[in-house]
């Protein structure tokens, strides 16, 4: 185990959501060779995560689904920008 200092702002939900969005956006852009239509499964994933976040009453689950929503939106935006 290695212990090290982590800036408190990096543990905030807003920072983690932003980084999840940006990370998946950049990974997807690298993976795409040319402009493509946004796959239907991404819209379904986004819908499923949003419904799960809305109907979850546990803060840990809500945090998880918000992170997944951000990452899926990152993928969708990468398809739109490519």
Backbone torsions as a table, in degrees:
resi	resn	phi	psi	omega
1	UNK	NA	136.6	177.7
2	UNK	-121.2	127.3	177.5
3	UNK	-103.2	134.9	177.0
4	UNK	-148.9	163.0	-177.8
5	UNK	-76.4	135.6	174.0
6	UNK	-124.7	126.7	178.8
7	UNK	-58.7	136.9	-175.5
8	UNK	-61.4	-30.4	-179.5
9	UNK	-68.7	-21.9	177.9
10	UNK	-78.0	-8.0	177.5
11	UNK	-100.7	-2.8	-179.8
12	UNK	-77.6	146.6	-178.2
13	UNK	-59.9	-39.8	-178.7
14	UNK	-61.9	-40.2	178.3
15	UNK	-66.4	-45.4	-178.2
16	UNK	-64.2	-38.6	178.2
17	UNK	-65.7	-44.9	179.3
18	UNK	-60.8	-43.5	-178.8
19	UNK	-68.7	-36.4	177.4
20	UNK	-63.2	-43.5	177.8
21	UNK	-61.4	-52.0	-176.6
22	UNK	-64.5	-40.1	-178.6
23	UNK	-62.9	-48.4	-179.2
24	UNK	-70.4	-32.2	176.3
25	UNK	-63.2	-46.3	-178.5
26	UNK	-70.0	-39.5	177.6
27	UNK	-62.2	-42.5	-179.0
28	UNK	-68.1	-39.4	178.2
29	UNK	-61.5	-40.4	178.9
30	UNK	-66.1	-39.4	-177.7
31	UNK	-68.8	-34.7	-177.5
32	UNK	-74.7	131.3	177.8
33	UNK	-88.7	-35.1	-179.1
34	UNK	-146.2	171.7	-179.7
35	UNK	-65.3	130.7	179.8
36	UNK	-133.7	160.3	174.9
37	UNK	-69.5	146.9	177.8
38	UNK	-67.7	123.6	-179.2
39	UNK	-64.2	145.2	-178.9
40	UNK	-62.6	-31.2	-178.1
41	UNK	-63.9	-26.7	177.6
42	UNK	-68.1	-39.2	178.3
43	UNK	-65.9	-38.1	178.9
44	UNK	-67.3	-42.7	177.6
45	UNK	-59.0	-45.5	-179.8
46	UNK	-60.2	-45.5	179.0
47	UNK	-62.3	-46.3	-179.7
48	UNK	-61.2	-46.1	179.9
49	UNK	-64.2	-39.5	-179.7
50	UNK	-65.5	-43.0	178.3
51	UNK	-63.5	-44.2	179.9
52	UNK	-63.4	-39.9	179.0
53	UNK	-66.3	-40.1	-177.8
54	UNK	-66.7	-37.3	-176.6
55	UNK	-97.6	8.1	176.3
56	UNK	-91.3	138.9	179.3
57	UNK	-112.3	1.5	177.9
58	UNK	-98.2	126.7	-175.9
59	UNK	-63.0	-31.0	178.6
60	UNK	-67.9	-41.4	178.1
61	UNK	-67.4	-40.8	178.9
62	UNK	-61.2	-44.0	178.2
63	UNK	-59.9	-44.4	178.7
64	UNK	-59.4	-49.3	-177.4
65	UNK	-68.3	-33.4	175.1
66	UNK	-63.6	-38.7	176.8
67	UNK	-65.0	-41.6	179.8
68	UNK	-67.6	-37.4	176.9
69	UNK	-62.3	-45.0	-179.9
70	UNK	-62.0	-41.9	-179.2
71	UNK	-67.9	-38.5	178.0
72	UNK	-67.3	-40.1	176.2
73	UNK	-63.2	-35.6	175.6
74	UNK	-59.8	-43.0	177.4
75	UNK	-63.8	-44.7	-179.2
76	UNK	-62.0	-43.3	-180.0
77	UNK	-65.8	-33.3	177.8
78	UNK	-64.4	-40.8	177.7
79	UNK	-64.9	-36.9	-178.5
80	UNK	-71.4	-33.7	-176.3
81	UNK	-83.8	-25.5	-174.0
82	UNK	-65.0	NA	NA
